[in-house]
Amino acid sequence: MSRDGVLLLGGTGFIGRALAARLKRDDIGAHIVGRNDGDLLETAIPGCGTVIHLASATTPGSSARHPNLELGNLALTLRLLELLENQPETHLIFFSSGGTVYGNPDRLPVTEDAPIAPLSNHGAGKAAQEVFCQAFRSRGHAVTILRPSNAYGPGQTLRQGFGLVRTLLEHATNETPFQIWGDGESVRDFIYIDDIVEATARLIKLPQDSGTYNLGSGMGYSINQILDIVRTISGKTLKAVYRATRSIDVRNVVLDSTRLSTLLSWTPQVGLEDGVRRTLASLN
């Protein structure tokens, strides 16, 4: 049986759709499996040399008061690892979360060697999945763990409490106020979708890789700075309404992606202002 295909678990989401388009362009067969397609997952795995696990049913906000929601994500990952036990030549690429697993790191930009200290249930769920992936790796399986920063770009759909750039552009277009938790000075790392896809496409060509990598731009912007960029590019008045800070929100996080850049000879190509401009253009 040919094992040239790539299985995208959670391939109907933002990053998954963009990856599927890239694989089609590269003439690589992609099998798209949703979070609830357990039977299809079992059938597709034997024909795939690479499995990319993108599936997540939660955001930091959605599971903030309902930690049990993270059980669904963990159960799916454990089911996948169970199925891969008998597929020792399959390369697993697991998408974790560089924006949540570190909590508030002591130093910025944060490297992969920093302690895992999530503040949110979502981050804790990602950290738990990472630990199981690491245990699976220790048994001789090739497992790459990616910790992406905040992804954005054309093709991102609105999702409550998730996707700052996309949400701000929607509010700017509709000229509706945007609610900010805190003073707006929290700093985040944003990475354009094409840069994520390019890095992942290069990782697919390294089937023996078993590293853990940050995947970010290495640049930090406060929420207030993002507001100003969106206002300038859209030409719209975007009103911000400031609310009390939430305990689940990371204060500052910027990712050091040197390890991944060295491995792949890869660097992000799209700066934030250009990326926001492209994203807005895709909505018109």
QUIMOMO-V814079 format. One record per residue. N is the residue number from 0. PHI is phi as a letter, one per 40 degrees, with the letter a starting at -180 (NA if undefined). Layout:
n	phi
N	PHI
N	PHI
//
This chain:
n	phi
0	NA
1	c
2	b
3	c
4	c
5	b
6	c
7	b
8	c
9	g
10	c
11	c
12	c
13	d
14	c
15	c
16	c
17	c
18	c
19	c
20	c
21	c
22	c
23	c
24	c
25	c
26	g
27	b
28	c
29	b
30	b
31	c
32	b
33	c
34	c
35	b
36	c
37	d
38	c
39	c
40	d
41	c
42	c
43	c
44	d
45	d
46	c
47	b
48	c
49	b
50	b
51	b
52	c
53	b
54	c
55	a
56	c
57	b
58	b
59	d
60	c
61	c
62	b
63	d
64	b
65	b
66	d
67	c
68	c
69	c
70	c
71	c
72	c
73	c
74	c
75	c
76	c
77	c
78	c
79	c
80	c
81	c
82	c
83	c
84	d
85	c
86	b
87	c
88	c
89	c
90	c
91	b
92	b
93	b
94	c
95	c
96	a
97	c
98	c
99	b
100	c
101	c
102	g
103	b
104	c
105	c
106	b
107	b
108	c
109	c
110	c
111	c
112	c
113	c
114	c
115	c
116	a
117	c
118	c
119	b
120	c
121	c
122	c
123	c
124	c
125	c
126	c
127	c
128	c
129	d
130	c
131	c
132	c
133	c
134	c
135	c
136	c
137	c
138	c
139	h
140	c
141	c
142	b
143	b
144	b
145	b
146	b
147	c
148	c
149	c
150	c
151	a
152	i
153	d
154	g
155	c
156	c
157	c
158	a
159	d
160	g
161	a
162	g
163	d
164	c
165	c
166	c
167	c
168	c
169	c
170	c
171	c
172	c
173	c
174	f
175	b
176	c
177	b
178	c
179	b
180	c
181	h
182	c
183	g
184	c
185	c
186	b
187	b
188	b
189	b
190	b
191	c
192	d
193	c
194	c
195	c
196	c
197	c
198	c
199	c
200	c
201	c
202	c
203	d
204	c
205	b
206	c
207	c
208	c
209	a
210	b
211	b
212	b
213	c
214	b
215	a
216	c
217	g
218	b
219	b
220	b
221	c
222	c
223	c
224	c
225	c
226	d
227	c
228	c
229	c
230	c
231	c
232	c
233	c
234	g
235	b
236	c
237	b
238	c
239	b
240	b
241	c
242	b
243	c
244	c
245	c
246	c
247	c
248	c
249	c
250	c
251	b
252	a
253	b
254	c
255	c
256	b
257	d
258	c
259	c
260	c
261	c
262	c
263	b
264	f
265	b
266	a
267	d
268	b
269	b
270	c
271	c
272	c
273	c
274	c
275	c
276	c
277	c
278	c
279	c
280	c
281	c
282	c
283	c
//
